Amino acid sequence: MSEQMKAAFIEEYGDLTNIKTGQLDKPEAGEGEVLVRVKAAGVNPVDAAVAQGMLKDAIPGEFPLIPGWDVAGVVEGVGHSVSRFSSGDEVYAYARRPKIQHGTFAEYVSLPESYLAERPTNISMEEAGGIPLVGLTAYQSIFDFGELKKGQTLLILGASGGVGTLAIQLAKSVGAKVIGVASETNHEYMKELGADITIDYKNNHVGKAVKKAQPEGVDLIFHCSRGDSFAQVMETDVLKDGGKVVSITKSKPDISDDIEFKYVFVEPNAEQLEHIAGLADNGKIKVPVSKTYSLEEAGQALQEIEKLHTRGKLIITP
């Protein structure tokens, strides 16, 4: 009989109250894989979407299905041909596989060596566990596609969320100017993270407010929100000639064909995680943890993250 581990899992897609906690087979480190003892697993809105079946047509799943795509933990074992890690190493990773089944809301997860990087050590394990998905999403959006550079201006719609807060800090790390759009209650928080200008979407036409604050326009628009802000910005012509638009919420927005646009669905990337870890160790990346949950409370964590109004990261600590 296989060794067992505790995990939070679903046996069918549906309501977030269907999350169960119990014993499942402990994974083994296959060829090229690393077995990680999970110490912290970040909770993201996409985890709730997975459990509800909203991604089942895009990414296949298999039951029992363990949610969770963020992990920080300790290497417990390595498979054949693994050379970068050994038992006892502290690592972190974005853990999405081609099939959704063995996620990080569990005591153990086995991942390809290529997914893993050494975790930042000047922050807690819980903070490290909240970085990979949001950090890589922001990195791939504003750097890989957006090619954001010193002296350019980044406009972030939804700047107080998980991805937006990492985008603020990554942009400031290269010397860019940041305009953050979020509710007024989050303005001080965004400024603490480095935002130069903050705009309230509730009591403003966001496009006109950006135009007033930055008459010369912006180089990159990063769309991380829902609601009307994006349409208001695009109708106000705040994007500079040759500027780019990147979104993580709209794959086919209603914008002019001559605007360079990309929809980003984050991919695992250990090299980028190493870069982010260096920034975190140098004090340039902060990941406030607002609440931690046990595996038995995974359903509560998913219900909370689904509201899209959390500040800071929710973390499961198996």
C-alpha positions as CSV (number, residue, x, y, z in Angstrom):
1,M,0.0,0.0,0.0
2,S,1.2,3.5,-0.9
3,E,2.3,5.9,1.8
4,Q,-0.5,8.4,2.7
5,M,-0.6,12.1,3.3
6,K,-3.2,14.6,4.4
7,A,-4.7,16.8,1.6
8,A,-7.6,19.1,0.8
9,F,-9.4,17.8,-2.3
10,I,-12.6,17.7,-4.4
11,E,-14.3,14.6,-5.9
12,E,-16.4,16.6,-8.3
13,Y,-16.6,20.2,-9.5
14,G,-19.1,22.5,-7.8
15,D,-19.7,24.5,-4.7
16,L,-16.7,25.6,-2.6
17,T,-18.3,23.9,0.5
18,N,-17.5,20.6,-1.2
19,I,-13.8,20.7,-0.3
20,K,-12.9,17.6,1.7
21,T,-9.8,16.9,3.9
22,G,-8.5,13.4,4.2
23,Q,-5.8,10.9,3.3
24,L,-4.6,10.4,-0.2
25,D,-1.6,8.6,-1.7
26,K,1.7,10.5,-1.1
27,P,3.4,11.3,-4.4
28,E,6.8,10.0,-5.3
29,A,9.6,11.9,-7.0
30,G,9.7,10.5,-10.6
31,E,12.6,11.0,-13.0
32,G,13.6,14.6,-13.1
33,E,11.2,15.4,-10.2
34,V,11.6,16.8,-6.7
35,L,9.4,15.8,-3.8
36,V,8.6,18.8,-1.7
37,R,7.2,18.9,1.9
38,V,4.7,21.7,1.6
39,K,5.2,24.4,4.3
40,A,3.1,27.1,2.7
41,A,0.6,27.2,-0.2
42,G,-0.7,30.5,-1.5
43,V,-4.4,30.8,-2.2
44,N,-5.4,32.5,-5.5
45,P,-8.8,33.3,-7.1
46,V,-7.9,30.8,-9.9
47,D,-7.9,28.0,-7.2
48,A,-11.6,28.7,-6.5
49,A,-12.3,28.7,-10.2
50,V,-10.6,25.3,-10.6
51,A,-12.7,23.8,-7.8
52,Q,-15.9,25.2,-9.3
53,G,-15.0,23.7,-12.7
54,M,-14.6,27.0,-14.5
55,L,-11.4,25.9,-16.1
56,K,-12.3,22.3,-17.0
57,D,-12.7,23.0,-20.7
58,A,-9.3,24.7,-20.9
59,I,-7.2,22.5,-18.6
60,P,-8.2,18.8,-17.9
61,G,-8.6,17.6,-14.4
62,E,-8.7,14.3,-12.6
63,F,-10.4,13.3,-9.4
64,P,-9.6,13.3,-6.5
65,L,-8.3,16.7,-7.4
66,I,-6.1,18.7,-5.0
67,P,-6.2,22.4,-5.8
68,G,-3.3,24.8,-5.3
69,W,-0.6,26.2,-7.7
70,D,1.7,28.0,-5.2
71,V,4.2,26.3,-2.9
72,A,7.1,27.0,-0.6
73,G,8.6,24.1,1.2
74,V,11.5,21.8,1.9
75,V,12.9,19.2,-0.5
76,E,12.3,15.7,0.9
77,G,13.6,13.6,-2.0
78,V,14.7,13.8,-5.6
79,G,14.3,11.5,-8.6
80,H,16.8,10.2,-11.1
81,S,18.7,12.9,-13.0
82,V,17.9,15.8,-10.6
83,S,21.0,17.8,-10.1
84,R,20.0,21.3,-8.8
85,F,18.4,20.3,-5.5
86,S,19.0,17.8,-2.6
87,S,17.1,16.9,0.6
88,G,16.8,19.8,3.0
89,D,16.9,22.6,0.4
90,E,14.2,25.3,0.8
91,V,12.4,26.0,-2.4
92,Y,9.4,27.6,-4.0
93,A,7.5,27.1,-7.2
94,Y,4.5,27.8,-9.4
95,A,3.1,24.3,-9.6
96,R,0.6,24.2,-12.5
97,R,0.9,21.0,-14.5
98,P,-0.7,20.1,-17.9
99,K,-3.4,18.2,-16.0
100,I,-4.9,19.5,-12.7
101,Q,-4.8,16.8,-10.1
102,H,-1.8,17.0,-7.7
103,G,-1.9,20.5,-6.3
104,T,-0.3,22.1,-3.3
105,F,-3.1,22.0,-0.8
106,A,-1.5,18.9,0.7
107,E,1.4,17.8,2.8
108,Y,3.5,16.9,-0.2
109,V,3.8,17.7,-3.9
110,S,6.2,16.3,-6.6
111,L,7.2,18.7,-9.3
112,P,9.6,18.8,-12.2
113,E,13.0,20.2,-11.2
114,S,12.7,22.9,-13.8
115,Y,9.7,24.4,-11.9
116,L,11.7,25.0,-8.7
117,A,13.9,27.8,-7.4
118,E,15.5,28.4,-4.1
119,R,13.1,30.4,-2.0
120,P,13.9,33.9,-0.8
121,T,15.4,33.5,2.7
122,N,15.0,37.0,4.1
123,I,11.2,36.6,4.2
124,S,9.1,33.9,5.9
125,M,8.1,30.6,4.4
126,E,4.5,31.8,4.4
127,E,5.4,35.0,2.5
128,A,7.5,33.0,0.0
129,G,4.5,30.7,-0.6
130,G,2.4,33.6,-1.7
131,I,4.8,34.8,-4.4
132,P,5.1,32.4,-7.3
133,L,1.7,32.7,-9.2
134,V,1.3,36.5,-8.7
135,G,5.0,37.2,-9.0
136,L,5.4,35.3,-12.3
137,T,2.1,36.7,-13.7
138,A,3.3,40.2,-13.1
139,Y,6.8,39.5,-14.3
140,Q,5.7,37.9,-17.6
141,S,3.1,40.6,-18.2
142,I,5.2,43.7,-17.6
143,F,8.7,42.5,-18.5
144,D,8.4,39.6,-21.0
145,F,5.6,41.2,-23.0
146,G,5.5,44.8,-21.8
147,E,9.4,45.3,-21.9
148,L,8.9,47.9,-19.1
149,K,12.1,50.0,-18.6
150,K,13.4,52.8,-16.4
151,G,11.6,56.1,-17.0
152,Q,8.5,54.5,-18.6
153,T,5.1,54.7,-17.0
154,L,2.9,51.7,-16.1
155,L,-0.8,52.0,-15.4
156,I,-2.2,49.1,-13.3
157,L,-5.9,48.6,-13.2
158,G,-6.6,46.5,-10.1
159,A,-3.3,47.5,-8.5
160,S,-4.2,46.5,-4.9
161,G,-4.8,42.8,-5.7
162,G,-2.2,40.0,-5.5
163,V,-0.9,40.5,-9.1
164,G,-1.2,44.2,-9.0
165,T,0.9,44.6,-5.8
166,L,3.7,42.5,-7.2
167,A,3.5,44.5,-10.5
168,I,4.0,47.8,-8.5
169,Q,7.1,46.5,-6.8
170,L,8.6,44.9,-9.9
171,A,8.0,48.1,-11.9
172,K,9.7,50.2,-9.2
173,S,12.7,47.7,-9.2
174,V,13.6,48.9,-12.7
175,G,12.9,52.5,-12.1
176,A,9.5,52.9,-13.8
177,K,6.7,55.2,-12.8
178,V,3.5,53.5,-11.5
179,I,-0.1,54.7,-11.5
180,G,-2.2,52.4,-9.5
181,V,-6.0,52.2,-9.8
182,A,-8.0,50.7,-6.9
183,S,-10.6,51.7,-4.3
184,E,-9.5,54.6,-2.1
185,T,-9.2,52.4,1.0
186,N,-6.2,50.8,-0.6
187,H,-4.4,53.9,-1.7
188,E,-2.1,54.2,1.3
189,Y,-1.2,50.5,0.9
190,M,-0.3,51.0,-2.8
191,K,1.9,54.0,-2.0
192,E,3.7,52.0,0.7
193,L,4.5,49.5,-2.0
194,G,5.8,52.2,-4.3
195,A,2.9,53.5,-6.4
196,D,3.6,57.1,-7.5
197,I,0.0,58.1,-8.3
198,T,-3.2,56.4,-7.0
199,I,-6.6,56.7,-8.5
200,D,-10.0,55.7,-7.1
201,Y,-12.1,53.8,-9.6
202,K,-15.3,54.3,-7.6
203,N,-15.7,58.1,-7.8
204,N,-13.9,58.8,-11.1
205,H,-14.0,58.3,-14.8
206,V,-10.7,56.4,-14.6
207,G,-9.5,57.4,-18.1
208,K,-10.1,61.1,-17.5
209,A,-8.4,60.9,-14.1
210,V,-5.3,59.2,-15.6
211,K,-5.2,61.8,-18.4
212,K,-5.3,64.6,-15.8
213,A,-2.5,63.0,-13.7
214,Q,-0.3,61.9,-16.6
215,P,-1.1,64.2,-19.6
216,E,1.7,62.8,-21.7
217,G,0.2,59.3,-21.5
218,V,1.4,55.9,-20.3
219,D,3.7,53.3,-22.0
220,L,2.0,50.2,-20.7
221,I,-1.5,49.4,-19.4
222,F,-1.7,46.3,-17.2
223,H,-5.3,45.1,-16.8
224,C,-5.8,43.0,-13.6
225,S,-9.4,44.1,-12.7
226,R,-13.0,43.6,-13.6
227,G,-15.6,46.3,-14.1
228,D,-15.6,49.5,-16.2
229,S,-12.1,50.9,-15.6
230,F,-10.5,49.3,-18.7
231,A,-13.2,50.6,-21.1
232,Q,-12.9,54.1,-19.5
233,V,-9.1,54.1,-20.0
234,M,-9.2,52.9,-23.6
235,E,-11.8,55.5,-24.7
236,T,-9.7,58.3,-23.2
237,D,-6.6,57.7,-25.4
238,V,-4.1,57.6,-22.5
239,L,-1.9,55.1,-24.2
240,K,1.1,56.6,-25.9
241,D,1.8,55.8,-29.6
242,G,3.6,52.5,-29.7
243,G,2.4,51.6,-26.1
244,K,1.2,48.2,-25.2
245,V,-1.8,46.6,-23.4
246,V,-1.6,43.4,-21.4
247,S,-4.5,41.7,-19.6
248,I,-4.9,38.7,-17.3
249,T,-8.7,39.0,-17.2
250,K,-9.8,39.7,-20.8
251,S,-8.5,37.5,-23.6
252,K,-10.3,39.4,-26.4
253,P,-10.9,43.0,-25.3
254,D,-12.7,45.4,-27.5
255,I,-9.7,47.6,-28.6
256,S,-8.3,48.9,-31.8
257,D,-6.4,46.3,-33.9
258,D,-3.4,48.5,-34.2
259,I,-2.7,48.4,-30.4
260,E,-0.1,45.7,-29.4
261,F,-2.0,43.5,-27.0
262,K,-1.4,40.2,-25.1
263,Y,-3.5,38.1,-22.8
264,V,-1.2,36.4,-20.3
265,F,-1.8,33.0,-18.6
266,V,1.2,32.5,-16.4
267,E,3.7,29.7,-17.1
268,P,6.2,28.1,-14.6
269,N,9.6,29.7,-14.8
270,A,12.4,29.0,-12.3
271,E,14.8,31.6,-13.7
272,Q,12.3,34.3,-13.2
273,L,11.5,33.0,-9.7
274,E,15.3,33.3,-8.9
275,H,15.2,36.9,-10.0
276,I,12.2,37.6,-7.8
277,A,13.8,35.8,-4.9
278,G,16.8,38.1,-5.2
279,L,14.6,41.2,-5.1
280,A,12.7,39.9,-2.1
281,D,16.0,39.2,-0.3
282,N,17.1,42.8,-1.1
283,G,13.9,44.2,0.5
284,K,12.4,45.2,-2.9
285,I,9.5,42.7,-2.8
286,K,7.1,42.5,0.2
287,V,4.2,40.0,0.4
288,P,2.0,40.8,3.3
289,V,0.2,37.7,4.6
290,S,-3.2,38.6,5.9
291,K,-4.3,35.1,7.1
292,T,-3.2,31.5,7.3
293,Y,-5.4,28.5,7.2
294,S,-5.0,24.8,8.0
295,L,-5.8,22.1,5.3
296,E,-9.1,21.5,7.1
297,E,-9.9,25.2,6.5
298,A,-9.1,25.1,2.7
299,G,-12.7,25.5,1.8
300,Q,-13.0,28.7,3.9
301,A,-9.9,30.1,2.3
302,L,-11.3,29.5,-1.2
303,Q,-14.6,31.1,-0.3
304,E,-12.7,34.1,1.0
305,I,-10.4,34.5,-2.0
306,E,-13.4,34.2,-4.4
307,K,-14.8,37.5,-3.0
308,L,-11.8,39.3,-4.8
309,H,-11.6,41.8,-1.9
310,T,-8.7,40.4,0.1
311,R,-5.6,42.5,0.8
312,G,-2.4,40.6,1.2
313,K,-2.1,36.9,0.7
314,L,-4.1,34.0,2.1
315,I,-1.8,31.1,2.9
316,I,-2.6,27.4,3.7
317,T,0.0,25.8,6.0
318,P,-0.3,22.0,5.9
